[in-house]
Amino acid sequence: MDRFLTARRAVIAAAFVAFAAAILATLVGGVPVPQVHDEQSFLLAGDTYAHGRLTNPPHPMWPWLETFHVIQQPTYMSKYPPAQGALLAIGELAGLPVAGMWLAAALAAAAVTWMLLAWLPLRWSVAGGVLFALHPVMLAWSHSYWGAAAAAAGSALTVGAARRLLLVPRVADSLLLGAGIVILAFSRPAEGFFLVCSLFVISAAMRLLPWRALIPAALIVVCGLGFLLYDNWRVTGNPLLLPWQLYARQYESTPPLPFMRTQTLRYRHEMMRRISVEVAGDAYREQQTLPGFLRALRPKLGMLANTAFQVVPTSVETSSTAKSAALAVVALLAEVVLLVPLLRAGTAWRQDRTLRPVFAAAAFVLVFAILPGVIPQPHYAAPLAPLLILIWLSALRQFPSPRVLLTAIGVIWIAGAAVFYMQLARRTYWFDDVAPRLKVTKRLLATPGKHLVIVRYGPSHNAHSEWVANAADIDASRIVWAHDLGDNSPLLRYFADRRVLYLEVSPGARPRSVARSE
């Protein structure tokens, strides 16, 4: 076994497991359907890149076409950094956008295994890469358009290359370090910035890094940032203005951090106002005081702990209340077992001084980049995932008979992956009106000609479920989705060659056509 298993084969094996697991998720659950605002925005970016453009011209009818996480002026484009869109573009060019998520999962698992090889024995590195590939969160990321595997890959490359430069400075590792930093900037720039800065500042204070070896990395970073500035200029018209910053100025009344100020905006669409002013606003106002902020830390930490250690997923209901309760108990017990190795993290800290910057960087990112967020999401912590699995495995190795314990944990982990697939096979959509929207879409696509769908939401519509989302080339699309602004005459004149369908979307009911014109 030892003769067959080499470092290169270990990296390839982890990538293969992740790729196969991601494909299996699609075979079991079907091609994923975009369900949340972010997925639709990422798909717009992927479609834009697949057409060979960095952005799209603003549409003349943009007030009717506004949607979440998409800027309409001065150009029409997703607000998000380019990494996720680039992966989806690769998938779209291959015939299936989700294939880009399969590739992302494989690259992340390979990068994590490569990183672990810089600290751990070969077999432990393979085990860590495979466990990472089979984590339910990774599987879920590869079965949606909202994943964060790219950020995990960037973090793993950064940390793994930095460790190798301590041992034997090589140009190849320095280049990979630069590539990891650029990937972080293109995926999770805020968390990546805190991670890189803390990692290098602490390493410098400990006199660990050979600074001359960082020159190739610096060249890669400069090229990457140069492209990012150019991309900003093409999308926002200002090299120093990121798309998400422009979107926040135009559409977000509530800031992402509790110490930032709110702003008063005029919304054309009630759902966008409701999300920013009410949903995010409630969380923001709760955290304006120190007691409120401290109260909010508990659910934030619980969310992050469950994301990392709840390998038996309970997100989809089973066929009975008793089964759901039993599954919840099993998930809790499994989570406790996985938390036990962290009890020896202090021993790992003392034995290997090169792990100390990793510990410190993880804590720094958690405290200063994730927990302060008004509503942090699990994928915000993607850059921390490789660091956490390194710390966790290093601590696990401090126990007596660590291989036996790792084997037992592996059984639990694989059982959790099996539960994920079983739930995926019977998965229901997160929102009740996802299936009706798909039904309307299929019916219209089966009808000859082009269509304009004007959507009216009922007063109790779930603001997290958005019907209005369009492709990069709106005018060439068979179906154009638009909001009802009352006076739609300019929209109707512009799309005079299309069949028009007015839809009223009400909660708990199928969308109803209230008017129709040819």
N, C-alpha and C positions, 0 to 999 in steps of 0.2 A: 504493500500500500504506500509506504513512504517513498519507494522508488518511483512509483507512478505519479504520485502527487507532487507537483512543483508549484512554485509561486504563480507562474503564468497560468497553469491549468486551474489553480484555485480561483483566480480572478475570472477566468472564462466559465468555470463551473457555476459560480455565484450568479454571473450574468445570465447564463442559460436557465438556471432555476427561476430567476426573477422574470425573464421573458416568457417562459413556459407558464408560470403561475398567472401572469397578466393575460395571456391568451386564453387560458382556461377560464378566467373570470368572464371574458367576453363570450366564450362558448356556453357557459352555464347561465349567465344573466342576459345574454343578447348584447347587441351593440348599445352602449349607453346613450341615454337621451339627456340632453342638457336640461337641467331642472332649476338651477339657481342663476341669479343674475351674472355671477362671475363666469360661469361656464360659457354663457352666450357671448360675453365680452372676449374671452380667450379664443373662442371659435372665430370671431370676427378678425382677430389678429392673425390667426392661422390662415384664414381665407385670403386676407390681404397679402401676406407674405407668399402664399402659394401662387398668387397672380403676379409675383415679381415686383411688388410695391412695398414701400415702408409705411405708407398711409394712403388715404383715399381723399379725393376732392370733397368738399362739403356739399351736401345735397340741397338743391333749391327748396325742398319741402321739409327741411330738418326739424322745424318745431313740432311737426306731427310725428316725427320718427325718433324723438329722444327716448333714450333708454338708459338703464343703469350701467355705470362703469364705462361709458362710451362718451368721448367728446365729439361734438358736432361742428364746432368752430375753433380754430380756423380750418381744421381738417376733420375728417370723419375717421376715427380710429379708437381702438381700445386704449384705456388709460394705463394698462399694466406694462411692466417691463417686458422685453422681447423674448425671453427664453422660452416660456410656455408656448407662446404663439409660434415660435420657430419650430418647436417639436411637433405641434399640431399641423403645421404646414408640411413637414416631412410626411406625416401620416396622410394628409389630404392628397399629396402628390402620389403616394403609394396606393391611393384608392379608398382609404379609411382613416379619418383623422385620429381615432383612438389608437391606431398603430403607433403614433408618436408617443403615446403614454406607455405603450409596451417598451419602446426603445428607452424612454426615460427611466423606467424601472430597472432595466438591464444595466444601464450606465451607472445608476446610483448604487446598485448592489455590487457591481465590479469595483467602483471607486471606494466603497466602504471596505470591501475585502482587501484591496490594495493598501488602504490606510492602516488596517489592523495588522497587516504583515510587517509594518514598521515597528510594532511593539510586541506582538504576540507570536507564539509558535504557529507553524503552518496549519495544523489541524484546528486550533482555536480560531484562527482567522477565517478558515472556511466555514466553520460552524457559525461564527458571527455574521458572515456575509449571507449565508443561507437563511438564518433566523431573521435577519433584516429583510430579505426578499419575501419571506412568508408572513411578515407581520400584517395583521388585518388592516392597519392604516395604509401600509404600502399597497396592499391589494386593492383597497378602496380608491387610492389615488390613481392606480393604473386602470380603474374602471370608471373614470369620470374625466371631465375636462378641467378639473379644478385642483389637480394634484400639485405637489411641491417636490417631486423627486429630483428635479434639476438643482434646486437649492441644496438638497442633501448631498448630491454628487459634488457640487462646488465646494461645500464645506469639507467633505472627505478628502478631496484632492488637495485643498489648502493645508489641512492638518497633517495629512500623510506626507506631503512633500516637505513641509517644514521639519518634520522629524528626521527625514532622510538627509536633509541638508546638514543636520547636526552631526551625522555619522560620517558620511563621505560626500562632500559638496560636489554635485554634478550638474552640468548644464541642463540635462533632460529633466531632472527633478525641479530645478529652478523654473523651467518653462511650465511644468505642470502646476507649480505653485501659482504662477501668474495666471494660468488658465482657470484654476479654481477660484481665484479672486474675481476674475472677470465674470465667471458663471454666477457667482453670488451677486455681483452688481446687476446682472441681467435677469435675476430671478427674485431674490429677497434683498434689495439693496440696503435697507435700514438695518435689519438684523445682521446681514453680512458685514456691514461697516463696523458695527460694534464688535463682532467676533474677530475680524481681522485686526482691528486696532488693539483690542485687549490682548490678543494672542501675541502680537509683535512687541507691544510695550512691555508685557511681563517677561517675554523671552529676552528682550534687550536688558531689562533690569537684572536678569539672572545670568547675563552674558552667555547665552546659549547659541545665538545665531551667528554664523559667519557672514558678515554683511556684504563682502565682495561677491558671494555666491548669489546674492539677490538681484544682481544687475540684469540677467536675462528675464527674471520675473517682472522686474520693473518695466522692461521694454514691452512685454505682453500687456501689462496693466495699462500703460500709456496708450497703446494701440486700441485696447478695448474701450477705454474711456473716451478716446477720440471718436470712435464709432458711436458711442452713446450720445455724445454731444451733437454729432451730425444727425442722429435719429431724432433727438429732441428738436433740433432746428427744423427738420422736415415735418414733424408732427405738430409742434406748438408754435413754430416760428421764432423760438428763442432757444439757443443752445443750452442755456442754464435753467430752463424751465421744463421740469419733467411733466409728462402727460398726466400723471396722477395728481400733481400739484395744480395743474390747470383745471382738471375735473373738480377738485375740491373747491377751488375758487368759484366755479360756475354752478355746482350742484349740491354741495354739502354745507348745510347750516351748522352741523355739529362736527367739531374737529375730532381727530382720532385719539388725542391725548387730553386728559382732564385739565392740564394747566394751560391749554391753548384757548383762545377766545372763540366764541361763536360768532356767526355772521347772519345777517338778515337777507334772505333771498326771496325772489318771486318765482314760484313754481308754476309751470304750465300743466303739470300732471300730478294728480293727488297722491298716487302711490309713491312717487319719488319724494314728495314732501313728507309723507307719513313715515317712510323709512328713516330719513335724516332728522326730521324735527321730533318725531315721537319715539320711535324705537331706539335710535342711537341717542336721542336727546334725553330720554329717561335715564339711561345708564350713565350718561355724562353728568347730569345733575346730581345723581346719587353719589358720585365720586368727587364732588366739589369740596366736600369736607373731609378732614382726616379720618373721622370714624367711618364715614361712608366708603372712603377708599379702602380702608382696612377690611371692612366687611366684604367688599367686592373681591379681595384677594383670595378668600377661601374658595369660592366657586372657580376662580381662574386656575388656582393650583390644582383643584380637583379635576378640572378639565384636562390639564396637561398631564397629570398622573395617569388618568384613565387612557389618554391617548397613547402614552408610552407603555403602560404595563397591563392594560386590559386586553389580553390576547384572545380572550373568549368574548366575542362581540355579543351585545344584547340589544342592538339598535333596532332590530326588526322583531315585531311581536311573533310569538309562536301561536300554535293553534288553540291553546288554552291558558288560562291564568295560572294554573298550577305549573305548567311547563315553563312559562315565563319566569315565575318565581324561582323554580329550581335552577334555571339557566343563570339567573342573576346571582344566586348563591355560589354556583360553580365558578362564575366569572370573578366574584369577589375573592374566593379562596385562591384561585389561580393568580390573581393580582398580588395577593399577600405573599405567595411563594416567590414571585418574581421580584418583589421588593426586598426580600431577605438579603440577597448578595450585597446590596448597598451598605449593609452594616459593616462590611470590611473595606469600604472605600478608603477610610483613613489609613489603613495598612498599606494599600496600594499607593496612596499619596506619599507616604514616608519612604517606601522602598525604591521608587523610580522618580527622580526629580524632574525628568522630562515630561512626566504626566501633570506636573503642577500647573504649567500654563494652560493645559486643557481643562483642568478642574476650574481654574480661575476664569478662563474665557467663557465657559459654560455658565457659571454663576453670574458673570457680568452681563451677558446677553439676556439671561432670564430676568434679572433685576431691573436692568435699564432699558431693554428693548421690547420685552414681551409683556411683563406684568403691568407696566404703566398704561398699556392700551385700554381704551374705553371698553371695547368688545374684542378681545384677542381671540383668534381662531386657531385650531390645531396646526394648520399648515404654516402659521407664523413661526413655529418652533422647528421647522424642517432643518435649518442649519445646525440645530443642536442635536439632531438625531444621531449622526455619526459619533459625536463626542460622547453622547450618553451611552451608546453601546460599547464604546471603548472603555469608559469608566466602569460600566457594569461588568464586562467580561474580566477586566483587570481585578476588580473586587472579588468576583466569583472564584478566581484562581487562588485566592488566599484561604479558601475553606479546605478542610480535610477532604480527601477524595473528590476533588473538583470535577473530574470527568463523570463520575456517577451522578453528581448533582446536575451537571450540564445535560446529561442524557435524560434525566427525569424532566428537566425544564423543556428540553426539546420535544418530548412526548406531549407535554401540555401545549406547547406552542403549535405543533402540527395539528393537534386536536382543535385548537382555536381556529386555525386556517380552514379545517374541514367544516366547522360550524359556519364560518363566513360563507363558504361556497353553498352550504345547504340553505342559508338564509337568502343568499343571492338568487338561488333558483326560484324562490317564492316571494321575491322582493316586491313590495308595492312602491309606487312613486311617493316621494315626499309630500307632494301637494296633489289635492284631489283633481285639479283641472289640468294636470299634465297629460293624462290620457285623452280627455276631450280635445285638447289642442292638437295632439297627434292625429286624432280622428278627423278633425277639420282639415288639417294639412294634407292627409292622404286623399281625402275626398276632392279637394281642390286640385291636387296634382293629377288626379285621374280625370279631371275635367279639362277639355282643350282650352287653350288660350291663357292669357295672363290675368291675374286677380289682384284686387286691392281689398284688404280686410281692415275695416275700421272698427276698433275695439272700444267698447264702453264697459267700465267696471261698475259693479254694484257697490253700494256704500260699505258693505262688510267684506269686500274682497280681500284675500290675503296678499298683502303688499310684497311678500317675498316671492310670489309667483307672477312673473311678467310674461305677457303674451307678445309684446312688441319687441321683436329682435329680427334684424335683417342681415343679409350677407354683405360682403364688401362692395360688390357691384349691384346696387339696389335696382337700378332701372332694368338690368338684364334678368332679374330674378322672376321666376314664374309667379311667386307670391310676395307681395309687399304688405307688411304689417304696419299699421299706423294708429295713433290715438285719435279719439273723437274730441275735437276742440270746439265743438258747437258750430261755428261757421267753417265748414270744410270745403267751401266752394273753390279756393285756390288749389287745394289738393285734388279735387275731382277734375278740375280743368287740366292740371298737369298730367294726371293719369287717365285721360279721357279714353284711351284705347283699352282700358281694363274693365273687366266685370267687377262690380263693387258689391261687397258683402258687409253689412253692419252686424256686429256681434255684441250681444250683451252678456257679459260674464258675471255670474252671480255665484256666491259660495254655496257648495252643496248641490248645485244643479248643473246640468249640461248647458253649454253656451247656446243662446237662442238668437236666431236671426230675426231682427226686428224690422228690417227694411232691406230691400235688394233692388238694384237697378242694373240694367244691361249696358 
